[in-house]
C-alpha cells in the first residue's frame, strides 16, 4: 500500500492524501506537479525514473475497511538528500531519454 507521503521532496509543499498535484515514481518518491514539470522535467532525482499522478485513497469506506480512515496517509515528511546543483546536473543528463527507456 502506498504511504501517501505528505510533502514534495524538493520544495516541501504540502501534498495531503487528496492532492491531485502529487506525483510519484515507482519507488514512491513524491514531488508536486510544478517541481516535476519545471525543475525535474519528469526525472526522479533519486532513481532516474519518471513520474505518474499519485492515486487518491478514498476518504469514505465504499468497501468495508478500505479507506483513508483505516489506512491513513504518512505524516513523515521526506526531503531530498541530494544537493540541488547535483540534481540539476543529473536531470540534464537523463531528461532527453523517455522514462520507459531509462
N, C-alpha and C positions, 0 to 999 in steps of 0.2 A: 504494500500500500504506500502511496506517495506520502511524504512527510508534510507537504504543503508548507514550505519554508516561508517565513513572514516578511522577507525583505529582498530587495535587489542587492546582490553581492557587490555590485560596482558602485552605485550611488546611494545605497541604503534606503531607497524609497520603500515605504510600507506596501506590502502586497498581501492583503488579507486573503483568506481562503476563497472568497468570491471574486477576487480581482481578475478581470478579463485581460488585463495587460501583462500578466505574469507569463514568462517564457521559461521553459526548462530544456535541458539537454538529456541525453539518455542516462546520465549519472545523477540527474535531478539537480544539477547546478541551476540556480534560479536568478533570473535577471528581469528587469522591466523591459517592455517592448521598445521604449525610447533608447535605452542603452544598447539593446540588441541591434537595432536598426542604424543608429547614428554613431556609435562608438565601436561596437564589436563586429558589425557587419556580418551577423549570423555565424560568428565563430566563437565557440565556447573557449574562453582563455584558459580553462583548466584541462580540457581534454581534446580540444580541436574539432569537436563535433558541431552540428548545427542545433538549432532550437525549434521547438514547437510550442503552441499555446498550452499552458498548463490547464488540465481539466478542472472543472468546478465540482467539488464534492457536494452532494445535495445537503441542504440545511434542514430539510424535513425528511423524516423516515417514510419513504414511499414503499419501502420493503422493510420488514422487521429488523431493527438493529443496524441498518445500513444508512448512516447519515453522519453529518459533522458532529452532532452532539455525542455520539457513541465513539467516533474516531476523530477527535479534534485535530486541528492543524498544529504543527510545531510552533513553539514560541521561541525556539533557539535561533537567534539571528546569526547569519553566516556572512562573513566578509571576505572579499578577495584577498588572497595571501600573496599575490604577486604584485610587483611594482607596476604602476600604470604605464611607464615607459616600456617596460618589458612586454606588457600586454599589447600595446600598440604595435611594437615590432613583430610580435608573433602573429597578430591578426593580419598584418600586411603580407606576411609570407604564405598565409593559408587562405585568405578570403577569395582568391580567384578560383579555387577548387570547389566544385559543388560538394555540399555535405555528404551526399551519397558516394562520392568518390574519394573522400578523405580517408 
